[in-house]
Amino acid sequence: MAATSGPPASANGNGSLAGVAAAVGAPTNPMATALLTDQYQFSMAYAYWKAGKHADRAVFDLYFRKNPFGGEFTVFAGLEECIKFMANFKFTEHDISFLQSVMPTCEGAFFDYLGEVDCSDVEVYSIPEGSVVFPKVPLMRVEGPVAVVQLLETPFVNLINYASLVTTNAARHRHVAGKSKVLLEFGLRRAQGPDGAISASKYCFMGGFDATRWIIFAFIVYN
């Protein structure tokens, strides 16, 4: 999947994150923080800031180019995690200190700016999670200050890509098995680490599976 920039938006965002993070909760994976991105995105944000254009409104569309598994459809997943990511998007003092160490040529005032950044002025328009979608059709439209939405590009693509892949695969299994068969998810032992396993289990359920054998995922679901 990829995100492409569109023309600047004329409307001003009017959202507020007061209490939102507490209401929606944190991302499932604790590694999904504001640092979950490429250094390139910070370089772009710095360029916008240096040019005095970091607050200009911009629009980004997220889409994919082809269906997985040589199939005819994709099931869109990962939206909930993107919402949680936005609600909790904030750079800590430790984050800022680290960024200063890896971007030593940037002006100190830029890091002061990053310390105040959140997603309160970002708006997202999306196809409902779990929908059947097709290539080159925008799944999400993200509007907001260009420096902020730039920093959201990589994490959003990351949170949507794998989620949609697993959900689509699970839906294909459900389609073949039919409605009456019970499908069990047994993927922990061969998953791409604990974080990959948690995501796979979550999106297998979204795609139509009935149960898991994994204790920690059951604990997450029911607690």
N, C-alpha and C positions, 0 to 999 in steps of 0.2 A: 504494500500500500504506500501511497505517497500523499503529501499535502502540497497544494499549489496555492500561490497567492493570487488574490483577485483585486479588483479596484477598491480604493478606500471606501469605507462605510461612512455615511453622513450622519447617522443617528448616534447619539451618545448613550453609552451604557448606563444603567441606573441600578445595578444590582448591589446587594450588600451581603457580606459574608458573616455578619454578626449572628452567631448561633448556628450557622449552617453546618460548620464542621462537626459540631456536637450532634446535630440532627442526622446527618448522613453517615457519620463514622469515618474512620481512616481507611485508606486503601488496604486491601487484603494483604498485599506484600509490603512489609515495612521498608523495603528498599525503594519504594515508589515515592521519593521525595523530590524537592525542587532541583536537586543535583542529578536527577535521572535524565541526562541529556548530553549532547555533544558539546565540546568546547567551541565548535563552530557557531553554535547558537548564541553563546555569550559574546563571541566576536562580532556577530551581526547586531546584537543588542547594543554593544558598545558603540558600533558605527552609527546606529540610529541616535544614540544618546549624544555622541560628539557632534552630530549634525543638527541637534536640537529637534529631531523628528520622532523621538521615542514615544511621545504621547499621541502621535497622529493615528487616526483610526484606520484599521486595515481588516481585510477579510481573507480567511484561509478556508479552502474546501479540502476535506479528506476523502479520498476515493481509492479504489484498487483497479488494477489493469486487467486481470484475468482471474477466472474462478479456479480454486484449488482442485487438485485430483483429476484434472481434465473434465470436470463436471460442468453442469449447466446453471448452477446457482451457488450462492454463498449465503450463510446465515450470519447476520450482523450481530456481533457481541463485543462487550468491553465498555459500553457506554456508562454503566454504573461506576466502574472503576475510574473512568475519566472524570465523572462528576465528583467523586470522592477526592481525586487528585487535585482538582481545582479548588475544592473547599478547604483543603489543607495546604495549599501552595504558599509557602513562606520560607525565606532563607533565614536560618539561625545565625547567631554570631559566629559559631564555629564554621558554618558554611561559608560565610563572608570571608573569614580569615583564610580559609583554604583557597578560595577563588583568588584572593589577592596574591597568594604565593605562586599560583600557576599563571596569573596574568599580571606580572609585575610592571608592565609598561602602561597599564591603564591608570587613569587619574583616580585619586582617592574618592572624589565626589561621586564617581560612577558606582562605587561599592556602597556609598551612603544611599544612593538611589535604589540599588538592589535590596537593601535592607528594609525598604518601605514597600516593595512590590508585593501585590497579591492579585487575586483574580476578581476583585469586586467590580471591576469595570469591564469584564469580559462576558459576552453573551454567546450561548451555544444553541444552534438549531440542529435537530438530529432526527433521522429516521428512528422509530422505536426499536429498542434492543430486542433481538429475537426475530426481526423481520427478514424475509427472503429478499436479497438484494442482488444487483448485477453489476458487471464491470463498467467503470467510467461514470457511474452515477454517484454524485456526492452523498456520502453517508452522514457527514457532520459539516456544519458551517460554523466557524469560530470567528467572532468579531470582537475587536478590542484594540487597545493601544498596541502599536505594531511591535514594540520591544517585548511586551508580555506574551502576545500570541506567538511570537517567534520562539520563545522559550518553551511553549507548550507543544510545538510541532513534534519533536522526537518522542517525548513520553506518550503523546496521544497515539502516534503510529505504533509504538511498542505495545501499548495496552489494547489496541484494537486488533492488530495483526494476528497474534497467537490465539487470542480469544475467538476470533471469527474462524480461524483454521480448525481449531478443536471442535467448536460447536457445529460447524459444517460437516466434519467427519462423523460426529455423533449422530447428526440428523440423517446422514446417508445410511448409517447402520440401522437406525430406527426404521427408515423407509424400507430397507430390505427385510428386516425382521418382522415388520408388521406391528399392529397395535397390541396384539395379544401376548407377545413374547416379553419376558422380563430380561432386561439388559443390565449387566453388572459391570462396573468399572474397576479394573484390576491393574491400573497402569503405574502404580507407585514405583515398583522395583526397576523399571526401565525408563522412568521419566528423566527429564533433563534437570536433575536436582530437586530439592524440596520445593522451591518456588515454582518450577515448571509443573511439578506434580499437583500442587494446590490449584493452580490455574486450570490444569487439564481436568481435574475432578469437578471443579465448579462448572466448567463449560460443557462437560459431558452431560451433566444434569440439564443444562439449558437446551442441549440438542436432543434430549429425549431418553437418556438413560434413567434407570430406576433406583440404583443403589451403588454404594462403594464399599470396599473392604477396608478402607484406610481410616484408622482410628482418629488421627489428628484432624482430618477433614470433617468427619462426623462431629467432632468436638467443636470445630469452628462454626459449623452450621447450626448446632443446637444450643450454643452458649453465647 
